Amino acid sequence: MRETVRRTEGWLIRQGLPQLIAGYSFAGHILPRMVPFLGLVALTGLLWPLRDELSASGRFTAVAAVLVGGVVVGVLLNRFRRPPTFPRWLASTVVVAYGIMPIVIPLLDVVIWHRASAPRLHAGAITESSADFLGAVVVFAAIFVALFQLSRLATTYGALPMLERAVRHAVQDLRNTVRLQSRALPMLLFVTLFFFFTGELWQAMDHLNWWRLSAVLALFAAVTVFAAAGRLREEIGRVEQDLSTPRLEAACRNTPLEGLPLDDLVPEGAAHPPPLNGRQVGNLLVMLASRQLVQAMVVGVWLFAFFLIVGLLVVSPETAEQWIGHPPHFSPVFPQVPSALFRNAALLAGFGSMYFAVTSMIDTENRRQFFAPILDEVEATLAVRAVYLAAVEKA
């Protein structure tokens, strides 16, 4: 039973839902998975004092070796179904060792600099070196704290497994692209196609650089995520949790819990797990919002391709010049294609993706086609959680 529980915890992590693990804690689950990244940051930082000692090829080799080694260690460590729980003293040792790196790295840098500059040392140089040392400590401390918090947040909510899961869903959506696009594209083209042929938009896109356009697309993505999170928070509270034994058996298929004697784990014929806490709800929201965003991005890719093809067929350079009011700027990669065409297609694809994600949660038909399957995943996951918690009690 304990082995099944551990494999189920690994399954929850791969689903991007580590918060659903019973007794999820910093020392027991988060810190052990942070160790490869923290070690990678520390080793990379220790290469800084040697920057003048190594040749360009030597620096490249050292950094590559550290990165490859860190990735290999991380992969091997994450092959464990459940990393070992760190005792308090070991967790404190890891945190302290990482915490003193912002002092150790500048100190090694000063020692190496003094050794190389010993014949030329004087009072002014020592004072300048001390000021540089304090400044370096502050800079490295800020970098190490920021990377630690980023790693903690990503590990707490299973960002990497969630990203892997999102990629799998994107591949699946691409395989089912005919079904997806046949339902999504007609509606989106009805909303966006008119704007593609407006001269004002072509004028704006001719002057807009890619950095500012990327910021606009990021804003569309943020609106999509916040809209999905707000809607999903309401939906999670209304999800019908049928936790009867037949429903639990169906949900546990193709999971480590398949084949467990549910009559022993759920003698009452239905499970009664504790309600989700705030972090668990947040983890579900992040996972589901990322699923919505990936689905919208797949739609956006095909929408971008459609506008690009339409532009190449319909909008000649002369037409683009007439709309823009002066000769358009051409793409450096495709000299015969106006840059405004690519930016126009990207902007409308981003807007169309956002519109698709929002309407898929509101419109009745789109909700049935695109949003209901996501809620079905939530129901199945909560059913697996109920059996898992019952197994934890038995173990």
C-alpha positions as CSV (number, residue, x, y, z in Angstrom):
1,M,0.0,0.0,0.0
2,R,2.8,2.4,0.8
3,E,4.4,1.8,-2.5
4,T,1.1,2.5,-4.2
5,V,0.8,5.8,-2.2
6,R,4.2,6.9,-3.3
7,R,3.6,6.1,-6.9
8,T,0.3,8.0,-6.7
9,E,2.2,11.0,-5.3
10,G,4.5,10.8,-8.3
11,W,1.5,10.7,-10.5
12,L,0.0,13.8,-8.9
13,I,3.3,15.6,-9.4
14,R,3.3,14.7,-13.1
15,Q,-0.2,16.0,-13.4
16,G,1.1,19.4,-12.1
17,L,-0.8,19.1,-8.9
18,P,1.7,18.5,-6.1
19,Q,-0.4,20.4,-3.6
20,L,-2.9,17.5,-3.5
21,I,-0.2,15.3,-1.8
22,A,-1.1,14.7,1.8
23,G,1.2,16.5,4.3
24,Y,2.8,18.5,1.5
25,S,5.6,20.5,3.2
26,F,8.6,22.6,2.4
27,A,11.2,20.2,3.9
28,G,9.5,17.0,2.9
29,H,8.6,17.7,-0.7
30,I,9.6,21.1,-2.0
31,L,13.2,21.5,-0.8
32,P,14.4,18.0,-2.0
33,R,13.2,18.9,-5.5
34,M,14.8,22.3,-5.3
35,V,18.3,20.9,-4.5
36,P,19.4,20.3,-8.2
37,F,18.5,23.9,-9.2
38,L,20.1,25.4,-6.0
39,G,23.2,23.4,-6.6
40,L,23.3,24.5,-10.2
41,V,23.0,28.1,-9.2
42,A,25.8,27.7,-6.5
43,L,28.2,26.0,-8.9
44,T,27.6,28.5,-11.6
45,G,28.2,31.3,-9.2
46,L,31.5,29.7,-8.1
47,L,32.7,30.0,-11.6
48,W,32.5,33.8,-11.5
49,P,35.9,34.2,-9.6
50,L,37.6,32.1,-12.2
51,R,36.4,34.2,-15.2
52,D,39.9,35.7,-15.7
53,E,41.7,32.5,-15.0
54,L,40.0,30.5,-17.9
55,S,40.1,31.0,-21.6
56,A,36.9,31.7,-23.5
57,S,36.7,28.0,-24.5
58,G,37.5,27.0,-20.9
59,R,34.7,29.2,-19.5
60,F,32.3,27.7,-22.1
61,T,33.3,24.2,-21.2
62,A,33.0,24.8,-17.4
63,V,29.6,26.4,-17.7
64,A,28.4,23.6,-20.1
65,A,29.6,20.9,-17.7
66,V,27.8,22.5,-14.8
67,L,24.6,22.9,-16.7
68,V,24.7,19.4,-18.1
69,G,25.6,18.0,-14.7
70,G,22.8,19.9,-13.0
71,V,20.2,18.7,-15.6
72,V,21.4,15.1,-15.2
73,V,21.3,15.2,-11.4
74,G,17.8,16.9,-11.5
75,V,16.5,14.2,-13.9
76,L,17.9,11.4,-11.7
77,L,16.5,12.9,-8.5
78,N,13.1,13.4,-10.0
79,R,13.0,9.8,-11.1
80,F,12.2,9.0,-7.5
81,R,8.5,8.4,-7.1
82,R,8.8,10.5,-3.9
83,P,12.0,12.3,-2.8
84,P,13.2,11.4,0.7
85,T,12.0,13.7,3.4
86,F,14.8,16.0,4.7
87,P,15.2,16.1,8.5
88,R,15.2,19.5,10.0
89,W,19.0,19.7,10.3
90,L,19.6,18.7,6.7
91,A,17.0,21.2,5.4
92,S,18.7,23.9,7.5
93,T,22.1,22.9,6.2
94,V,21.0,23.1,2.6
95,V,19.4,26.5,3.1
96,V,22.4,27.9,5.1
97,A,24.9,26.5,2.5
98,Y,23.0,28.2,-0.3
99,G,22.6,31.4,1.8
100,I,26.3,31.9,2.4
101,M,27.2,31.6,-1.4
102,P,26.6,35.4,-1.9
103,I,29.5,36.0,0.6
104,V,31.7,33.1,-0.5
105,I,31.7,34.0,-4.2
106,P,32.8,37.6,-3.8
107,L,35.3,36.5,-1.1
108,L,36.9,34.1,-3.5
109,D,36.9,36.8,-6.1
110,V,38.8,39.1,-3.8
111,V,41.3,36.4,-2.8
112,I,42.1,35.6,-6.4
113,W,42.3,39.3,-7.3
114,H,44.7,39.9,-4.4
115,R,46.9,37.0,-5.4
116,A,47.1,38.2,-8.9
117,S,47.7,41.9,-7.9
118,A,50.0,41.4,-4.8
119,P,53.0,43.3,-6.2
120,R,50.8,46.4,-7.1
121,L,48.7,46.6,-3.8
122,H,48.4,49.9,-2.1
123,A,45.9,51.6,0.3
124,G,43.7,53.0,-2.4
125,A,43.4,49.7,-4.2
126,I,42.5,47.9,-1.0
127,T,39.8,50.4,-0.2
128,E,38.4,50.1,-3.7
129,S,38.5,46.3,-3.4
130,S,36.5,46.5,-0.1
131,A,33.9,48.6,-1.7
132,D,33.7,46.3,-4.7
133,F,33.4,43.3,-2.3
134,L,30.4,44.8,-0.4
135,G,28.7,45.8,-3.7
136,A,29.2,42.3,-5.1
137,V,27.7,40.7,-1.9
138,V,24.6,42.9,-2.2
139,V,24.2,42.0,-5.9
140,F,24.8,38.3,-5.5
141,A,22.5,38.2,-2.4
142,A,19.7,39.8,-4.5
143,I,20.2,37.3,-7.4
144,F,20.4,34.3,-5.1
145,V,17.3,35.3,-3.1
146,A,15.3,36.0,-6.3
147,L,16.4,32.6,-7.8
148,F,15.5,30.8,-4.6
149,Q,12.0,32.3,-4.4
150,L,11.5,31.5,-8.1
151,S,12.6,27.9,-7.6
152,R,10.4,27.6,-4.5
153,L,7.3,28.9,-6.2
154,A,7.9,26.8,-9.4
155,T,8.4,23.7,-7.3
156,T,5.5,24.4,-4.9
157,Y,3.0,24.4,-7.8
158,G,4.8,21.9,-10.1
159,A,5.6,24.4,-12.8
160,L,7.9,22.0,-14.8
161,P,5.5,19.0,-14.7
162,M,2.7,21.4,-15.6
163,L,4.7,22.7,-18.6
164,E,5.4,19.1,-19.7
165,R,1.7,18.3,-19.4
166,A,0.8,21.5,-21.4
167,V,3.1,20.4,-24.2
168,R,1.5,17.0,-24.3
169,H,-1.9,18.6,-24.5
170,A,-0.7,21.0,-27.2
171,V,0.5,18.0,-29.3
172,Q,-2.8,16.3,-28.7
173,D,-4.7,19.4,-29.8
174,L,-2.5,19.6,-33.0
175,R,-3.3,16.0,-33.8
176,N,-7.0,16.8,-33.4
177,T,-6.6,20.1,-35.2
178,V,-9.2,19.5,-37.8
179,R,-11.9,19.0,-35.2
180,L,-10.6,22.0,-33.1
181,Q,-10.2,24.4,-36.0
182,S,-13.4,23.5,-37.8
183,R,-15.3,24.7,-34.8
184,A,-13.1,27.5,-33.6
185,L,-11.9,29.3,-36.8
186,P,-15.3,30.2,-38.4
187,M,-16.4,32.0,-35.3
188,L,-13.0,33.8,-34.8
189,L,-12.7,34.8,-38.5
190,F,-16.2,36.4,-38.3
191,V,-14.9,38.5,-35.4
192,T,-11.4,39.4,-36.7
193,L,-11.3,39.2,-40.5
194,F,-12.8,42.7,-41.0
195,F,-10.0,44.3,-39.0
196,F,-7.4,42.7,-41.1
197,F,-8.3,44.9,-44.1
198,T,-8.4,48.2,-42.2
199,G,-5.7,50.7,-43.3
200,E,-5.4,52.2,-39.7
201,L,-4.3,48.8,-38.4
202,W,-1.7,48.4,-41.1
203,Q,-0.4,51.9,-40.4
204,A,-0.1,51.1,-36.7
205,M,1.6,47.7,-37.3
206,D,4.1,49.3,-39.7
207,H,5.4,51.5,-36.9
208,L,5.0,49.1,-34.0
209,N,8.2,47.2,-33.2
210,W,8.3,43.5,-32.2
211,W,9.0,44.3,-28.5
212,R,5.9,46.4,-28.1
213,L,3.8,43.9,-30.0
214,S,5.2,41.1,-27.8
215,A,4.0,43.2,-24.8
216,V,0.5,43.4,-26.3
217,L,0.4,39.6,-26.9
218,A,1.6,39.1,-23.3
219,L,-1.3,41.3,-22.2
220,F,-3.7,39.2,-24.2
221,A,-2.3,36.0,-22.5
222,A,-2.6,37.6,-19.0
223,V,-6.2,38.5,-19.7
224,T,-6.8,34.9,-20.8
225,V,-5.2,33.5,-17.7
226,F,-7.1,35.8,-15.3
227,A,-10.4,35.3,-17.1
228,A,-9.9,31.5,-17.0
229,A,-8.8,31.6,-13.3
230,G,-11.8,33.7,-12.3
231,R,-14.3,31.4,-14.2
232,L,-12.6,28.2,-13.0
233,R,-12.8,29.3,-9.4
234,E,-16.5,29.4,-9.7
235,E,-16.6,26.1,-11.6
236,I,-14.5,24.2,-9.1
237,G,-17.0,25.0,-6.4
238,R,-19.8,23.7,-8.6
239,V,-18.1,20.6,-9.9
240,E,-20.2,17.6,-9.2
241,Q,-18.2,15.3,-7.1
242,D,-19.7,11.8,-7.6
243,L,-17.4,9.8,-5.2
244,S,-19.4,6.6,-5.3
245,T,-17.4,3.4,-5.7
246,P,-18.2,2.9,-9.5
247,R,-17.1,6.5,-10.2
248,L,-13.9,6.1,-8.2
249,E,-13.0,2.9,-10.1
250,A,-13.5,4.7,-13.4
251,A,-11.4,7.6,-12.3
252,C,-8.5,5.4,-11.0
253,R,-8.1,3.6,-14.4
254,N,-4.6,4.2,-15.8
255,T,-3.3,5.5,-12.5
256,P,-1.2,3.8,-9.8
257,L,-4.5,3.3,-7.8
258,E,-6.0,1.0,-10.4
259,G,-6.8,-2.4,-9.0
260,L,-7.0,-1.4,-5.3
261,P,-9.8,-3.0,-3.3
262,L,-12.0,0.0,-3.1
263,D,-14.6,-1.8,-1.0
264,D,-11.9,-1.9,1.8
265,L,-10.8,1.6,1.3
266,V,-14.4,3.0,1.0
267,P,-16.5,0.7,3.1
268,E,-19.5,3.2,3.1
269,G,-19.8,3.0,-0.7
270,A,-18.7,6.6,-1.2
271,A,-15.6,8.6,-0.2
272,H,-15.8,11.7,2.0
273,P,-12.4,13.5,1.6
274,P,-11.6,16.7,3.4
275,P,-12.4,19.9,1.4
276,L,-9.7,21.5,-0.7
277,N,-7.6,24.2,1.1
278,G,-6.6,27.5,-0.5
279,R,-3.3,26.3,-1.9
280,Q,-4.9,23.2,-3.4
281,V,-7.6,25.3,-5.1
282,G,-4.8,27.6,-6.4
283,N,-2.9,24.7,-7.8
284,L,-5.9,23.4,-9.6
285,L,-6.6,26.9,-11.0
286,V,-3.1,27.3,-12.3
287,M,-3.1,23.9,-14.0
288,L,-6.5,24.5,-15.6
289,A,-5.7,28.1,-16.6
290,S,-2.5,26.8,-18.3
291,R,-4.6,24.2,-20.1
292,Q,-6.9,26.9,-21.4
293,L,-4.0,29.0,-22.5
294,V,-2.3,26.1,-24.4
295,Q,-5.6,25.4,-26.2
296,A,-5.9,29.0,-27.1
297,M,-2.3,29.2,-28.3
298,V,-2.9,26.2,-30.7
299,V,-5.9,28.0,-32.1
300,G,-3.8,31.2,-32.4
301,V,-1.1,29.4,-34.4
302,W,-3.5,28.4,-37.0
303,L,-5.2,31.8,-37.0
304,F,-1.8,33.4,-37.6
305,A,-1.1,31.0,-40.5
306,F,-4.5,31.8,-42.0
307,F,-4.0,35.6,-41.9
308,L,-0.5,35.2,-43.3
309,I,-1.7,33.2,-46.3
310,V,-4.6,35.6,-46.9
311,G,-2.2,38.5,-46.8
312,L,0.2,36.9,-49.2
313,L,-2.6,36.2,-51.6
314,V,-4.6,39.4,-51.4
315,V,-2.4,42.2,-50.1
316,S,0.3,43.2,-52.6
317,P,3.2,45.6,-51.6
318,E,1.3,48.3,-53.6
319,T,-1.9,47.8,-51.7
320,A,0.0,47.8,-48.4
321,E,1.7,51.1,-49.5
322,Q,-1.7,52.6,-50.2
323,W,-3.1,51.6,-46.8
324,I,0.0,52.7,-44.9
325,G,0.5,55.9,-46.7
326,H,4.2,55.4,-47.6
327,P,6.3,52.5,-48.8
328,P,6.1,49.8,-46.1
329,H,9.0,48.4,-44.2
330,F,9.9,44.9,-45.5
331,S,10.8,41.9,-43.4
332,P,14.6,41.3,-43.3
333,V,14.0,37.5,-43.6
334,F,11.4,37.8,-46.4
335,P,12.4,40.9,-48.4
336,Q,9.3,40.9,-50.5
337,V,6.8,40.7,-47.6
338,P,5.8,43.8,-45.6
339,S,6.7,43.5,-41.9
340,A,3.2,44.9,-41.1
341,L,1.7,41.7,-42.5
342,F,3.5,39.5,-39.9
343,R,2.6,41.9,-37.1
344,N,-1.0,42.2,-38.2
345,A,-1.4,38.4,-38.3
346,A,0.2,38.1,-34.9
347,L,-1.9,40.7,-33.3
348,L,-5.2,39.4,-34.7
349,A,-4.1,35.8,-33.8
350,G,-3.5,36.9,-30.2
351,F,-6.8,38.7,-30.0
352,G,-8.6,35.7,-31.6
353,S,-7.0,33.3,-29.1
354,M,-8.1,35.4,-26.2
355,Y,-11.6,35.7,-27.6
356,F,-11.7,31.9,-28.1
357,A,-10.6,31.1,-24.5
358,V,-13.2,33.5,-23.0
359,T,-16.1,32.4,-25.2
360,S,-15.3,28.7,-24.7
361,M,-16.2,29.2,-21.0
362,I,-19.3,31.2,-21.6
363,D,-21.0,30.2,-24.9
364,T,-23.1,27.1,-24.4
365,E,-22.0,25.2,-27.5
366,N,-18.3,26.2,-27.2
367,R,-18.4,25.3,-23.5
368,R,-19.7,21.8,-24.3
369,Q,-17.0,21.3,-27.0
370,F,-14.0,22.8,-25.4
371,F,-14.5,23.6,-21.7
372,A,-16.5,20.6,-20.4
373,P,-13.7,18.1,-21.1
374,I,-11.4,20.2,-18.9
375,L,-14.0,20.1,-16.0
376,D,-14.2,16.3,-16.5
377,E,-10.5,16.2,-15.8
378,V,-11.1,18.1,-12.6
379,E,-13.7,15.7,-11.5
380,A,-11.5,12.7,-12.3
381,T,-8.6,14.2,-10.4
382,L,-10.6,14.9,-7.3
383,A,-11.9,11.3,-7.4
384,V,-8.3,10.0,-7.5
385,R,-7.5,12.3,-4.6
386,A,-10.3,10.8,-2.6
387,V,-9.0,7.3,-3.1
388,Y,-5.4,8.4,-2.5
389,L,-6.3,10.0,0.8
390,A,-8.1,6.8,1.9
391,A,-5.0,4.8,0.9
392,V,-2.8,7.1,3.0
393,E,-5.0,6.4,6.0
394,K,-4.7,2.6,5.5
395,A,-1.0,2.8,4.9
